[in-house]
Amino acid sequence: MKVINPSTGEVLADVAVSGAKDVELAIKSARAAFDSGPWSKISLAERKNYLQKIAHGLLDKAQALAELETLNTGKPIKESIFMDIPSAAKTFEYFADHLEEYLAEEKITIPAGAESRLLRQPHGVVVLIVPWNYPLLIASWKLAQALAAGNTVILKPSSLTPLTALELGKIIQEAGLPIGAVNIVNASGEAVGEQLCADKRVDMISFTGSSEVGKKILSYSSKYVKKTIMELGGKSAGIVLADADLELAVNGSLCSIFLNQGQMCTAMSRILVAKEVYDDFIKDFTAKAQRIKLGKGMDYEAQMGPLISDGQRKQVLKFVESAKKEGAKILCGGKIPSDAQLKDGFFFEPTVLADVPVDAEIFQQEVFGPVVCVNKFSGVEEAMALANSSDFALANVIWTKDAAAGAKMAERVNSGVSWVNTYGMFYNEVPFGGFKQSGFGKELGREGFLEYTRLKNIIVDKTEGAKPLVNYWYGF
């Protein structure tokens, strides 16, 4: 299979594609490693050591990994160097440092004369399905938690962006993990998705991607009931209150929609602005959006790269054309750039839409590109109604000088994550995940880690003389 550099449209690499036989081998390998192999028998200290070795391996190859990530995804090299690669390494470090704490046994004394031991155990074989927008980082999120919890894994990267996942496989091999603990299959979801997700030998599925694909995976997994984590799409809302620091709100909002070319599930693709400051906000926001420098991923001066593929660009353009027909006004962008240096890549201009009807397709559906709807509101209640009108409920941002009031308002927004006066701050210490059509389950933090475990309750009778009532129920 040919892997394309979206900045140039050129072939970046040829990679082998896994077929049905490879998937079968991966499942057998993971199952054997968990059921009877060394991975299930190693100590927590050894498990911790393996995770630390992976983290060190990522940092040792950070420059090469950053370049490969940028060449494969098109994202600006500065994002890969300063955000993606260090964050991936820190995730392995964090769960290495906390796995013993999170897996600690809990004892509960029951007044009826019994003791309960609560044990956190691994599920078994876990399939990890990773999207193309953050190939290495999200793979690291899932792998670090699943391995720290004691599972064996099958990692399926996106067939568009498999290169850093394959390099991660080399790092894991160099770290010396037992055979079968980690298995990587590179193939399209259409080709192997059902085989991976419907197999009885797979105990859990963790998926990050579109809602449409998530529904297919849930259907496949329903053949044999199994644990799933679904981190799906979003149509997130940024809310700019009348008292907001406008410079902060404008600059933060630019980041919230145009970072990674808008190809983020948490992209604030709906920005709701108080009518009192709307004119000032939209003027500054549009002017700065027009100044964003598009460029090839490896250009250190580039602020925004290309979309992942020509197909994705066509999808974004289709959304914009539909918005125009529904009455939206294009304030800037909305087309493929004319710069001759960008003609071979999959570039699309940062696009700002105004006067967007709230029932328009682009106001309701995820675009996954550098396109934002900026609407005004009158009063907090209208802002809340607009923010909560979406079928998605992943994230939101509130911009206000009254941080306490903003935090209180955030409680009312129907989203799994709320930021106040900032955007996109992800921490290994706290969970991430959405509600409604944005999915269920968490990644990161103690809560995310525990998703990759199953809770076992062992009850021991402690009644005097070990003669509980059940001893006499049918006793003769």
MARNUNU-686681 format. One record per residue (C-alpha): residue number from 1; x, y, z. Coordinates in nm, 3 decimals. Each point is the difference from the previous one (the first is absolute). Example, Ala and Ser with C-alpha at 12.3 -4.5 7.8 and 13.67 -1.06 7.14 Angstrom:
# residues 2
<k->1, px->1.230, py->-0.450, pz->0.780>
<k->2, px->0.137, py->0.344, pz->-0.066>
This chain:
# residues 476
<k->1, px->0.000, py->0.000, pz->0.000>
<k->2, px->0.128, py->0.347, pz->-0.085>
<k->3, px->0.005, py->0.259, pz->0.280>
<k->4, px->-0.039, py->0.357, pz->-0.126>
<k->5, px->0.163, py->0.319, pz->0.126>
<k->6, px->-0.301, py->0.238, pz->0.014>
<k->7, px->0.225, py->0.305, pz->-0.033>
<k->8, px->0.119, py->-0.103, pz->-0.344>
<k->9, px->-0.229, py->-0.277, pz->-0.121>
<k->10, px->0.309, py->-0.216, pz->-0.051>
<k->11, px->0.050, py->-0.358, pz->0.113>
<k->12, px->0.175, py->0.003, pz->0.335>
<k->13, px->0.037, py->-0.373, pz->0.056>
<k->14, px->-0.120, py->-0.343, pz->-0.103>
<k->15, px->-0.128, py->-0.210, pz->0.290>
<k->16, px->-0.123, py->-0.355, pz->0.030>
<k->17, px->-0.372, py->-0.049, pz->0.053>
<k->18, px->-0.128, py->-0.254, pz->0.251>
<k->19, px->-0.250, py->-0.252, pz->-0.130>
<k->20, px->-0.237, py->-0.241, pz->0.170>
<k->21, px->0.279, py->-0.248, pz->0.074>
<k->22, px->0.209, py->0.271, pz->0.168>
<k->23, px->-0.294, py->0.107, pz->0.216>
<k->24, px->-0.056, py->-0.362, pz->0.101>
<k->25, px->0.366, py->-0.031, pz->0.097>
<k->26, px->-0.019, py->0.322, pz->0.202>
<k->27, px->-0.305, py->-0.118, pz->0.193>
<k->28, px->0.158, py->-0.340, pz->0.068>
<k->29, px->0.324, py->0.165, pz->0.108>
<k->30, px->-0.170, py->0.245, pz->0.236>
<k->31, px->-0.225, py->-0.271, pz->0.144>
<k->32, px->0.291, py->-0.239, pz->0.065>
<k->33, px->0.214, py->0.273, pz->0.157>
<k->34, px->-0.281, py->0.087, pz->0.240>
<k->35, px->-0.126, py->-0.348, pz->0.083>
<k->36, px->0.326, py->-0.190, pz->0.033>
<k->37, px->0.288, py->0.223, pz->-0.103>
<k->38, px->0.247, py->0.195, pz->0.212>
<k->39, px->-0.188, py->0.331, pz->-0.023>
<k->40, px->-0.272, py->-0.115, pz->0.238>
<k->41, px->0.257, py->-0.124, pz->0.252>
<k->42, px->0.237, py->0.296, pz->0.029>
<k->43, px->0.001, py->0.217, pz->0.311>
<k->44, px->-0.134, py->0.352, pz->0.014>
<k->45, px->0.357, py->0.124, pz->0.040>
<k->46, px->0.099, py->-0.172, pz->-0.326>
<k->47, px->-0.306, py->0.140, pz->-0.175>
<k->48, px->0.094, py->0.347, pz->0.121>
<k->49, px->0.355, py->-0.047, pz->-0.130>
<k->50, px->-0.123, py->-0.093, pz->-0.348>
<k->51, px->-0.217, py->0.313, pz->-0.019>
<k->52, px->0.293, py->0.218, pz->0.107>
<k->53, px->0.217, py->-0.157, pz->-0.271>
<k->54, px->-0.264, py->0.086, pz->-0.262>
<k->55, px->-0.011, py->0.360, pz->0.124>
<k->56, px->0.379, py->0.026, pz->-0.023>
<k->57, px->-0.007, py->-0.153, pz->-0.347>
<k->58, px->-0.247, py->0.263, pz->-0.118>
<k->59, px->0.216, py->0.282, pz->0.135>
<k->60, px->0.319, py->-0.148, pz->-0.146>
<k->61, px->-0.161, py->0.004, pz->-0.346>
<k->62, px->-0.205, py->0.318, pz->0.053>
<k->63, px->0.139, py->0.200, pz->-0.293>
<k->64, px->-0.038, py->-0.281, pz->-0.252>
<k->65, px->-0.350, py->-0.084, pz->0.127>
<k->66, px->-0.108, py->0.365, pz->-0.019>
<k->67, px->0.117, py->0.027, pz->-0.359>
<k->68, px->-0.171, py->-0.324, pz->-0.095>
<k->69, px->-0.324, py->0.107, pz->0.168>
<k->70, px->0.004, py->0.330, pz->-0.186>
<k->71, px->0.081, py->-0.160, pz->-0.335>
<k->72, px->-0.282, py->-0.251, pz->0.044>
<k->73, px->-0.270, py->0.233, pz->0.140>
<k->74, px->0.095, py->0.338, pz->-0.142>
<k->75, px->-0.020, py->0.173, pz->0.338>
<k->76, px->0.262, py->0.273, pz->0.058>
<k->77, px->0.330, py->-0.139, pz->0.128>
<k->78, px->-0.016, py->0.230, pz->0.304>
<k->79, px->-0.315, py->-0.178, pz->0.118>
<k->80, px->0.160, py->-0.341, pz->-0.036>
<k->81, px->0.321, py->0.103, pz->0.177>
<k->82, px->-0.144, py->0.197, pz->0.289>
<k->83, px->-0.334, py->-0.171, pz->0.054>
<k->84, px->-0.051, py->-0.347, pz->-0.143>
<k->85, px->0.327, py->-0.185, pz->0.066>
<k->86, px->0.074, py->0.132, pz->0.352>
<k->87, px->-0.362, py->-0.056, pz->0.102>
<k->88, px->0.012, py->-0.360, pz->-0.126>
<k->89, px->0.311, py->-0.073, pz->0.209>
<k->90, px->-0.149, py->0.166, pz->0.309>
<k->91, px->-0.307, py->-0.222, pz->-0.023>
<k->92, px->0.211, py->-0.315, pz->0.029>
<k->93, px->0.195, py->0.160, pz->0.286>
<k->94, px->-0.315, py->0.100, pz->0.186>
<k->95, px->-0.171, py->-0.339, pz->-0.008>
<k->96, px->0.328, py->-0.174, pz->0.086>
<k->97, px->0.020, py->0.217, pz->0.310>
<k->98, px->-0.363, py->-0.055, pz->0.104>
<k->99, px->-0.092, py->-0.355, pz->-0.098>
<k->100, px->0.074, py->-0.143, pz->0.347>
<k->101, px->-0.209, py->0.271, pz->0.165>
<k->102, px->-0.293, py->-0.046, pz->-0.238>
<k->103, px->0.008, py->-0.379, pz->0.027>
<k->104, px->0.016, py->-0.007, pz->0.379>
<k->105, px->-0.239, py->-0.248, pz->0.161>
<k->106, px->-0.282, py->0.141, pz->0.212>
<k->107, px->-0.153, py->-0.177, pz->0.299>
<k->108, px->-0.351, py->0.071, pz->0.129>
<k->109, px->-0.128, py->-0.137, pz->0.329>
<k->110, px->-0.370, py->-0.084, pz->-0.017>
<k->111, px->-0.204, py->0.027, pz->0.326>
<k->112, px->-0.167, py->-0.337, pz->-0.067>
<k->113, px->0.326, py->-0.174, pz->0.081>
<k->114, px->0.179, py->-0.013, pz->-0.332>
<k->115, px->0.295, py->0.160, pz->-0.174>
<k->116, px->0.009, py->0.112, pz->-0.363>
<k->117, px->0.321, py->0.022, pz->-0.199>
<k->118, px->-0.028, py->0.217, pz->-0.311>
<k->119, px->0.260, py->-0.088, pz->-0.263>
<k->120, px->0.079, py->0.182, pz->-0.321>
<k->121, px->0.089, py->-0.250, pz->-0.270>
<k->122, px->0.077, py->0.038, pz->-0.372>
<k->123, px->-0.276, py->-0.077, pz->-0.248>
<k->124, px->0.224, py->-0.218, pz->-0.215>
<k->125, px->0.045, py->0.071, pz->-0.372>
<k->126, px->-0.075, py->0.363, pz->-0.087>
<k->127, px->-0.036, py->0.136, pz->-0.354>
<k->128, px->0.114, py->0.363, pz->-0.033>
<k->129, px->-0.123, py->0.186, pz->-0.309>
<k->130, px->0.170, py->0.334, pz->-0.059>
<k->131, px->-0.095, py->0.295, pz->-0.229>
<k->132, px->0.216, py->0.185, pz->-0.249>
<k->133, px->0.002, py->0.346, pz->0.158>
<k->134, px->0.226, py->-0.086, pz->0.298>
<k->135, px->0.142, py->-0.340, pz->-0.101>
<k->136, px->0.284, py->-0.034, pz->0.251>
<k->137, px->-0.148, py->0.194, pz->0.291>
<k->138, px->-0.334, py->-0.181, pz->0.015>
<k->139, px->0.172, py->-0.335, pz->-0.058>
<k->140, px->0.219, py->0.083, pz->0.300>
<k->141, px->-0.300, py->0.096, pz->0.214>
<k->142, px->-0.166, py->-0.333, pz->-0.065>
<k->143, px->0.309, py->-0.219, pz->0.008>
<k->144, px->0.137, py->0.147, pz->0.322>
<k->145, px->-0.327, py->-0.054, pz->0.187>
<k->146, px->-0.074, py->-0.344, pz->-0.143>
<k->147, px->0.349, py->-0.134, pz->0.065>
<k->148, px->0.026, py->0.159, pz->0.345>
<k->149, px->-0.324, py->-0.176, pz->0.093>
<k->150, px->0.149, py->-0.333, pz->-0.109>
<k->151, px->-0.183, py->-0.062, pz->-0.329>
<k->152, px->0.148, py->-0.125, pz->-0.324>
<k->153, px->-0.087, py->0.217, pz->-0.298>
<k->154, px->-0.063, py->0.010, pz->-0.372>
<k->155, px->0.061, py->0.350, pz->-0.135>
<k->156, px->-0.162, py->0.101, pz->-0.329>
<k->157, px->0.122, py->0.340, pz->-0.120>
<k->158, px->-0.178, py->0.189, pz->-0.273>
<k->159, px->0.104, py->-0.130, pz->-0.341>
<k->160, px->0.058, py->0.365, pz->-0.099>
<k->161, px->0.257, py->0.060, pz->0.276>
<k->162, px->0.163, py->-0.325, pz->0.113>
<k->163, px->0.366, py->0.105, pz->-0.005>
<k->164, px->0.061, py->0.120, pz->0.356>
<k->165, px->-0.205, py->-0.289, pz->0.141>
<k->166, px->0.234, py->-0.238, pz->-0.182>
<k->167, px->0.300, py->0.185, pz->0.142>
<k->168, px->-0.160, py->-0.026, pz->0.344>
<k->169, px->-0.014, py->-0.375, pz->-0.060>
<k->170, px->0.376, py->-0.001, pz->-0.051>
<k->171, px->0.050, py->0.194, pz->0.324>
<k->172, px->-0.218, py->-0.250, pz->0.185>
<k->173, px->0.198, py->-0.287, pz->-0.149>
<k->174, px->0.327, py->0.165, pz->0.105>
<k->175, px->-0.141, py->0.043, pz->0.352>
<k->176, px->-0.021, py->-0.379, pz->0.020>
<k->177, px->-0.370, py->-0.054, pz->0.063>
<k->178, px->-0.097, py->-0.368, pz->-0.020>
<k->179, px->-0.118, py->-0.127, pz->-0.337>
<k->180, px->-0.374, py->0.047, pz->-0.039>
<k->181, px->-0.038, py->0.284, pz->0.250>
<k->182, px->-0.031, py->0.252, pz->-0.285>
<k->183, px->-0.115, py->-0.084, pz->-0.353>
<k->184, px->-0.042, py->0.256, pz->-0.279>
<k->185, px->-0.217, py->-0.056, pz->-0.307>
<k->186, px->0.003, py->0.257, pz->-0.276>
<k->187, px->-0.316, py->-0.015, pz->-0.207>
<k->188, px->-0.314, py->0.195, pz->-0.076>
<k->189, px->-0.288, py->-0.031, pz->0.242>
<k->190, px->-0.225, py->-0.111, pz->-0.284>
<k->191, px->0.230, py->-0.295, pz->-0.066>
<k->192, px->0.065, py->-0.128, pz->0.353>
<k->193, px->-0.231, py->0.190, pz->0.235>
<k->194, px->-0.265, py->-0.266, pz->0.032>
<k->195, px->0.252, py->-0.280, pz->0.036>
<k->196, px->0.177, py->0.183, pz->0.282>
<k->197, px->-0.304, py->0.125, pz->0.188>
<k->198, px->-0.237, py->-0.294, pz->-0.031>
<k->199, px->0.247, py->-0.270, pz->0.103>
<k->200, px->-0.089, py->-0.181, pz->0.321>
<k->201, px->0.366, py->-0.005, pz->0.108>
<k->202, px->0.011, py->0.382, pz->0.021>
<k->203, px->-0.112, py->0.127, pz->0.342>
<k->204, px->-0.006, py->0.376, pz->-0.050>
<k->205, px->0.005, py->0.265, pz->-0.273>
<k->206, px->0.123, py->0.357, pz->0.039>
<k->207, px->-0.086, py->0.214, pz->-0.301>
<k->208, px->0.065, py->0.363, pz->-0.088>
<k->209, px->-0.151, py->0.124, pz->-0.326>
<k->210, px->-0.320, py->0.097, pz->-0.172>
<k->211, px->-0.347, py->-0.067, pz->0.136>
<k->212, px->-0.093, py->-0.192, pz->-0.315>
<k->213, px->0.286, py->-0.246, pz->0.042>
<k->214, px->-0.063, py->-0.019, pz->0.374>
<k->215, px->-0.353, py->-0.124, pz->-0.065>
<k->216, px->0.136, py->-0.273, pz->-0.228>
<k->217, px->0.244, py->-0.111, pz->0.269>
<k->218, px->-0.278, py->-0.016, pz->0.259>
<k->219, px->-0.196, py->-0.216, pz->-0.240>
<k->220, px->0.294, py->-0.235, pz->-0.053>
<k->221, px->0.073, py->-0.021, pz->0.373>
<k->222, px->-0.362, py->-0.085, pz->0.082>
<k->223, px->0.049, py->-0.353, pz->-0.132>
<k->224, px->0.185, py->-0.076, pz->0.324>
<k->225, px->-0.059, py->0.251, pz->0.278>
<k->226, px->0.328, py->0.178, pz->0.069>
<k->227, px->0.124, py->0.320, pz->0.158>
<k->228, px->0.031, py->0.300, pz->-0.234>
<k->229, px->0.129, py->0.354, pz->0.021>
<k->230, px->-0.137, py->0.234, pz->-0.267>
<k->231, px->0.169, py->0.338, pz->-0.047>
<k->232, px->-0.193, py->0.135, pz->-0.298>
<k->233, px->-0.074, py->0.327, pz->-0.176>
<k->234, px->-0.073, py->0.347, pz->0.129>
<k->235, px->-0.165, py->0.328, pz->-0.090>
<k->236, px->0.144, py->0.200, pz->0.286>
<k->237, px->-0.093, py->0.354, pz->0.093>
<k->238, px->0.216, py->0.286, pz->0.115>
<k->239, px->-0.196, py->0.263, pz->0.194>
<k->240, px->0.131, py->0.357, pz->0.017>
<k->241, px->-0.175, py->0.198, pz->0.273>
<k->242, px->-0.037, py->0.377, pz->-0.008>
<k->243, px->0.260, py->0.050, pz->0.273>
<k->244, px->0.267, py->-0.218, pz->-0.167>
<k->245, px->0.353, py->0.116, pz->-0.064>
<k->246, px->-0.047, py->0.032, pz->-0.376>
<k->247, px->0.365, py->-0.040, pz->-0.092>
<k->248, px->0.015, py->-0.324, pz->0.200>
<k->249, px->-0.334, py->-0.118, pz->-0.137>
<k->250, px->0.095, py->0.071, pz->-0.363>
<k->251, px->0.345, py->-0.157, pz->0.018>
<k->252, px->-0.125, py->-0.297, pz->0.199>
<k->253, px->-0.290, py->-0.052, pz->-0.236>
<k->254, px->0.232, py->0.000, pz->-0.302>
<k->255, px->0.196, py->-0.280, pz->0.161>
<k->256, px->-0.318, py->-0.186, pz->0.094>
<k->257, px->-0.112, py->-0.040, pz->-0.361>
<k->258, px->0.307, py->0.031, pz->-0.224>
<k->259, px->0.252, py->-0.210, pz->0.195>
<k->260, px->0.079, py->-0.320, pz->-0.193>
<k->261, px->-0.199, py->0.146, pz->-0.293>
<k->262, px->-0.321, py->-0.033, pz->0.203>
<k->263, px->0.037, py->-0.379, pz->-0.015>
<k->264, px->-0.076, py->-0.050, pz->0.368>
<k->265, px->-0.301, py->-0.152, pz->0.170>
<k->266, px->0.023, py->0.286, pz->0.252>
<k->267, px->0.011, py->0.275, pz->-0.264>
<k->268, px->-0.216, py->0.296, pz->0.101>
<k->269, px->-0.177, py->0.012, pz->-0.335>
<k->270, px->-0.283, py->0.210, pz->0.148>
<k->271, px->0.106, py->0.326, pz->0.167>
<k->272, px->-0.284, py->0.178, pz->0.177>
<k->273, px->0.064, py->0.366, pz->0.078>
<k->274, px->-0.196, py->0.241, pz->0.217>
<k->275, px->-0.168, py->0.262, pz->-0.220>
<k->276, px->0.164, py->0.282, pz->0.200>
<k->277, px->0.347, py->-0.100, pz->-0.121>
<k->278, px->-0.086, py->-0.192, pz->-0.317>
<k->279, px->0.106, py->0.268, pz->-0.250>
<k->280, px->0.338, py->0.056, pz->0.166>
<k->281, px->0.060, py->-0.372, pz->0.037>
<k->282, px->-0.090, py->-0.096, pz->-0.356>
<k->283, px->0.207, py->0.282, pz->-0.149>
<k->284, px->0.317, py->-0.098, pz->0.189>
<k->285, px->-0.060, py->-0.374, pz->-0.034>
<k->286, px->-0.051, py->0.016, pz->-0.377>
<k->287, px->0.300, py->0.227, pz->-0.054>
<k->288, px->0.227, py->-0.237, pz->0.193>
<k->289, px->-0.143, py->-0.309, pz->-0.171>
<k->290, px->0.092, py->0.153, pz->-0.336>
<k->291, px->0.360, py->0.044, pz->0.120>
<k->292, px->0.050, py->-0.367, pz->0.095>
<k->293, px->0.292, py->-0.125, pz->-0.205>
<k->294, px->-0.072, py->-0.317, pz->-0.193>
<k->295, px->0.299, py->-0.215, pz->-0.082>
<k->296, px->0.139, py->-0.346, pz->-0.040>
<k->297, px->0.033, py->-0.191, pz->0.322>
<k->298, px->0.380, py->0.011, pz->0.008>
<k->299, px->0.003, py->0.379, pz->-0.041>
<k->300, px->0.083, py->0.138, pz->0.347>
<k->301, px->-0.181, py->0.324, pz->-0.085>
<k->302, px->-0.325, py->-0.178, pz->-0.090>
<k->303, px->-0.287, py->0.057, pz->0.243>
<k->304, px->-0.246, py->-0.229, pz->-0.175>
<k->305, px->0.067, py->-0.297, pz->-0.225>
<k->306, px->-0.214, py->-0.196, pz->-0.248>
<k->307, px->-0.297, py->-0.222, pz->0.065>
<k->308, px->0.075, py->-0.371, pz->0.019>
<k->309, px->-0.123, py->-0.090, pz->-0.347>
<k->310, px->-0.166, py->0.128, pz->-0.314>
<k->311, px->-0.314, py->-0.187, pz->0.106>
<k->312, px->-0.010, py->0.184, pz->0.329>
<k->313, px->0.047, py->0.334, pz->-0.177>
<k->314, px->-0.288, py->-0.077, pz->-0.233>
<k->315, px->-0.215, py->-0.080, pz->0.300>
<k->316, px->0.085, py->0.335, pz->0.164>
<k->317, px->-0.070, py->0.190, pz->-0.322>
<k->318, px->-0.334, py->-0.178, pz->-0.029>
<k->319, px->-0.094, py->0.123, pz->0.349>
<k->320, px->0.094, py->0.359, pz->-0.089>
<k->321, px->-0.199, py->-0.005, pz->-0.323>
<k->322, px->-0.302, py->-0.137, pz->0.187>
<k->323, px->0.036, py->0.275, pz->0.262>
<k->324, px->-0.005, py->0.268, pz->-0.269>
<k->325, px->-0.323, py->-0.142, pz->-0.141>
<k->326, px->-0.154, py->0.002, pz->0.349>
<k->327, px->0.075, py->0.371, pz->0.044>
<k->328, px->0.338, py->0.011, pz->0.172>
<k->329, px->0.232, py->0.288, pz->-0.083>
<k->330, px->0.369, py->-0.075, pz->-0.070>
<k->331, px->0.215, py->0.265, pz->0.166>
<k->332, px->0.328, py->-0.157, pz->-0.107>
<k->333, px->0.132, py->-0.321, pz->-0.153>
<k->334, px->-0.239, py->-0.260, pz->-0.129>
<k->335, px->0.223, py->-0.117, pz->-0.285>
<k->336, px->0.320, py->-0.171, pz->-0.104>
<k->337, px->0.295, py->0.245, pz->0.015>
<k->338, px->0.139, py->0.129, pz->-0.328>
<k->339, px->0.365, py->0.003, pz->0.115>
<k->340, px->0.198, py->-0.197, pz->-0.259>
<k->341, px->0.229, py->-0.142, pz->0.270>
<k->342, px->-0.298, py->-0.173, pz->0.160>
<k->343, px->-0.170, py->-0.128, pz->-0.315>
<k->344, px->0.102, py->-0.364, pz->0.040>
<k->345, px->-0.103, py->-0.032, pz->0.366>
<k->346, px->-0.346, py->-0.031, pz->0.151>
<k->347, px->-0.023, py->0.354, pz->0.136>
<k->348, px->-0.315, py->0.193, pz->0.089>
<k->349, px->-0.022, py->0.359, pz->0.119>
<k->350, px->-0.102, py->0.084, pz->0.359>
<k->351, px->-0.371, py->0.069, pz->-0.038>
<k->352, px->-0.224, py->0.224, pz->0.211>
<k->353, px->-0.379, py->-0.011, pz->-0.047>
<k->354, px->-0.252, py->0.248, pz->0.141>
<k->355, px->-0.381, py->0.014, pz->0.005>
<k->356, px->-0.017, py->-0.379, pz->0.005>
<k->357, px->-0.353, py->-0.134, pz->0.058>
<k->358, px->0.005, py->-0.217, pz->0.312>
<k->359, px->-0.178, py->-0.279, pz->-0.185>
<k->360, px->0.254, py->0.006, pz->-0.284>
<k->361, px->0.195, py->-0.319, pz->-0.062>
<k->362, px->0.332, py->0.169, pz->0.070>
<k->363, px->-0.123, py->0.127, pz->0.339>
<k->364, px->-0.110, py->-0.348, pz->0.104>
<k->365, px->0.247, py->-0.244, pz->-0.158>
<k->366, px->0.372, py->-0.054, pz->0.049>
<k->367, px->0.207, py->0.138, pz->-0.289>
<k->368, px->0.348, py->-0.103, pz->0.119>
<k->369, px->0.172, py->0.284, pz->-0.181>
<k->370, px->0.097, py->0.367, pz->0.043>
<k->371, px->-0.356, py->0.135, pz->-0.014>
<k->372, px->-0.176, py->0.188, pz->0.281>
<k->373, px->-0.349, py->0.142, pz->0.047>
<k->374, px->-0.003, py->0.324, pz->0.203>
<k->375, px->-0.345, py->0.086, pz->0.136>
<k->376, px->-0.119, py->0.266, pz->0.243>
<k->377, px->-0.223, py->-0.048, pz->0.304>
<k->378, px->-0.204, py->0.219, pz->0.233>
<k->379, px->0.044, py->-0.107, pz->0.360>
<k->380, px->0.140, py->-0.307, pz->0.171>
<k->381, px->-0.316, py->-0.209, pz->-0.041>
<k->382, px->0.009, py->0.029, pz->-0.378>
<k->383, px->0.371, py->-0.088, pz->0.002>
<k->384, px->-0.073, py->-0.310, pz->0.206>
<k->385, px->-0.285, py->-0.104, pz->-0.229>
<k->386, px->0.219, py->0.036, pz->-0.310>
<k->387, px->0.296, py->-0.181, pz->0.157>
<k->388, px->-0.221, py->-0.292, pz->0.108>
<k->389, px->-0.197, py->-0.023, pz->-0.325>
<k->390, px->0.248, py->-0.244, pz->-0.157>
<k->391, px->-0.029, py->-0.378, pz->-0.006>
<k->392, px->0.367, py->-0.005, pz->0.102>
<k->393, px->0.127, py->0.076, pz->0.350>
<k->394, px->0.377, py->-0.025, pz->0.012>
<k->395, px->0.153, py->0.333, pz->0.100>
<k->396, px->-0.055, py->0.373, pz->0.037>
<k->397, px->0.183, py->0.322, pz->0.090>
<k->398, px->-0.124, py->0.302, pz->0.194>
<k->399, px->0.181, py->0.334, pz->-0.024>
<k->400, px->-0.067, py->0.245, pz->0.283>
<k->401, px->0.188, py->0.218, pz->0.249>
<k->402, px->-0.211, py->-0.151, pz->0.277>
<k->403, px->0.160, py->-0.345, pz->0.016>
<k->404, px->-0.220, py->-0.114, pz->0.290>
<k->405, px->-0.317, py->0.089, pz->-0.191>
<k->406, px->0.143, py->-0.166, pz->-0.310>
<k->407, px->0.068, py->-0.321, pz->0.193>
<k->408, px->-0.356, py->0.006, pz->0.135>
<k->409, px->-0.135, py->0.051, pz->-0.350>
<k->410, px->0.215, py->-0.289, pz->-0.124>
<k->411, px->-0.194, py->-0.234, pz->0.229>
<k->412, px->-0.309, py->0.065, pz->-0.211>
<k->413, px->0.157, py->-0.068, pz->-0.338>
<k->414, px->-0.068, py->-0.354, pz->-0.114>
<k->415, px->0.356, py->-0.111, pz->-0.070>
<k->416, px->0.251, py->-0.239, pz->0.148>
<k->417, px->0.278, py->0.261, pz->0.017>
<k->418, px->-0.027, py->0.373, pz->0.063>
<k->419, px->0.281, py->0.252, pz->-0.015>
<k->420, px->-0.021, py->0.350, pz->0.146>
<k->421, px->0.230, py->0.264, pz->-0.153>
<k->422, px->0.218, py->-0.260, pz->-0.170>
<k->423, px->-0.025, py->-0.273, pz->-0.260>
<k->424, px->0.131, py->-0.349, pz->-0.064>
<k->425, px->0.172, py->-0.058, pz->0.332>
<k->426, px->0.024, py->-0.379, pz->0.034>
<k->427, px->0.159, py->-0.146, pz->0.309>
<k->428, px->0.087, py->-0.361, pz->0.076>
<k->429, px->-0.136, py->0.057, pz->0.350>
<k->430, px->-0.360, py->0.072, pz->-0.103>
<k->431, px->-0.252, py->-0.187, pz->-0.219>
<k->432, px->-0.115, py->0.091, pz->-0.349>
<k->433, px->-0.316, py->-0.114, pz->-0.180>
<k->434, px->-0.343, py->0.115, pz->-0.111>
<k->435, px->-0.373, py->-0.061, pz->0.027>
<k->436, px->-0.290, py->-0.053, pz->-0.243>
<k->437, px->0.116, py->-0.074, pz->-0.357>
<k->438, px->0.358, py->0.083, pz->0.101>
<k->439, px->0.021, py->-0.341, pz->0.163>
<k->440, px->0.061, py->-0.146, pz->0.343>
<k->441, px->0.285, py->-0.109, pz->0.222>
<k->442, px->0.309, py->0.198, pz->0.096>
<k->443, px->0.364, py->0.019, pz->-0.096>
<k->444, px->0.278, py->0.115, pz->0.237>
<k->445, px->-0.004, py->0.063, pz->0.373>
<k->446, px->-0.091, py->-0.261, pz->0.259>
<k->447, px->-0.345, py->-0.033, pz->-0.156>
<k->448, px->0.141, py->-0.060, pz->-0.348>
<k->449, px->0.252, py->-0.254, pz->0.128>
<k->450, px->-0.270, py->-0.193, pz->0.184>
<k->451, px->-0.199, py->-0.033, pz->-0.324>
<k->452, px->0.268, py->-0.248, pz->-0.104>
<k->453, px->-0.059, py->-0.214, pz->0.309>
<k->454, px->-0.286, py->-0.212, pz->0.127>
<k->455, px->-0.110, py->0.016, pz->0.364>
<k->456, px->-0.013, py->-0.331, pz->0.184>
<k->457, px->-0.167, py->-0.042, pz->0.338>
<k->458, px->0.116, py->-0.284, pz->0.228>
<k->459, px->-0.221, py->-0.045, pz->0.308>
<k->460, px->0.131, py->-0.197, pz->0.297>
<k->461, px->-0.233, py->-0.099, pz->0.283>
<k->462, px->0.123, py->0.118, pz->0.340>
<k->463, px->-0.286, py->-0.107, pz->0.224>
<k->464, px->0.090, py->-0.148, pz->0.334>
<k->465, px->0.088, py->-0.368, pz->-0.028>
<k->466, px->-0.033, py->0.024, pz->-0.381>
<k->467, px->-0.363, py->-0.104, pz->0.029>
<k->468, px->-0.199, py->0.243, pz->-0.210>
<k->469, px->-0.377, py->-0.023, pz->-0.040>
<k->470, px->0.037, py->-0.174, pz->-0.337>
<k->471, px->0.159, py->-0.295, pz->0.184>
<k->472, px->-0.337, py->-0.076, pz->0.165>
<k->473, px->-0.238, py->0.089, pz->-0.285>
<k->474, px->-0.023, py->-0.357, pz->-0.124>
<k->475, px->0.203, py->-0.157, pz->0.277>
<k->476, px->-0.122, py->-0.319, pz->0.158>
